[in-house]
Amino acid sequence: MRSWSSPPRAGSLGALLGAKVYVDPEVLGHNTVAFAAGSQSESIKMRTEELFGGERATTVPLIKRPERASDDPIA
């Protein structure tokens, strides 16, 4: 996994991809994110703020979280 302290910037992620950007609020709660970088063996790890900072991303829950039964312990 490659990690950059100052990743290459080509404008916003949406502009770079030519697409609208949707991000799960859970992702924004992490300091860093890692994502595929063109192959099954390469990924990029960077600060979340560097990836989404200044981005016009739509924040929306993208995964279904498991429902917790009332008697389940809180982890």
C-alpha positions in Angstrom: 0.0 0.0 0.0 1.4 3.4 -0.9 1.0 6.3 1.5 1.6 9.9 0.6 2.1 12.8 3.1 1.1 15.1 0.2 -0.8 13.1 -2.4 -0.9 14.4 -6.0 -3.9 16.8 -6.5 -5.8 17.2 -9.7 -8.7 19.2 -8.4 -11.6 17.6 -6.6 -12.2 13.9 -6.7 -15.5 14.4 -8.5 -13.9 16.6 -11.1 -11.1 14.1 -11.6 -13.6 11.3 -12.1 -16.2 13.3 -13.9 -18.8 12.0 -11.5 -20.9 13.0 -8.4 -19.3 11.9 -5.2 -21.3 10.1 -2.5 -19.7 9.2 0.9 -21.0 7.3 3.9 -20.8 9.4 7.1 -18.9 6.5 8.7 -16.0 7.2 6.3 -15.8 10.8 7.4 -15.3 9.7 11.0 -11.9 8.2 10.2 -8.6 10.0 10.0 -7.4 8.0 7.0 -9.0 6.0 4.2 -7.5 3.4 1.8 -8.9 2.5 -1.6 -8.1 0.5 -4.7 -5.6 2.1 -7.0 -6.0 0.4 -10.4 -5.1 -3.2 -9.5 -5.9 -5.9 -7.0 -2.5 -5.5 -5.4 -2.2 -1.7 -5.2 -4.0 0.7 -2.9 -3.7 4.3 -1.8 -3.9 5.4 1.8 -4.4 9.1 2.6 -6.0 11.4 5.1 -9.7 11.6 4.8 -9.6 15.4 4.8 -7.2 15.4 1.9 -9.4 13.2 -0.2 -12.8 14.9 0.6 -11.7 18.4 1.8 -13.3 21.0 -0.5 -15.3 18.3 -2.3 -19.0 18.7 -3.0 -19.8 15.2 -1.8 -23.2 14.1 -0.9 -23.2 12.4 2.6 -25.6 9.5 2.7 -25.6 6.1 4.4 -24.3 3.6 1.8 -24.3 0.4 3.8 -27.0 -1.4 5.8 -25.8 -1.7 9.4 -26.8 -4.7 11.3 -29.7 -4.2 13.7 -28.9 -4.8 17.3 -31.4 -6.8 19.4 -32.3 -5.1 22.7 -30.6 -7.8 24.7 -27.3 -7.8 22.7 -24.3 -6.4 24.6 -23.0 -3.0 23.5 -19.5 -3.6 22.0 
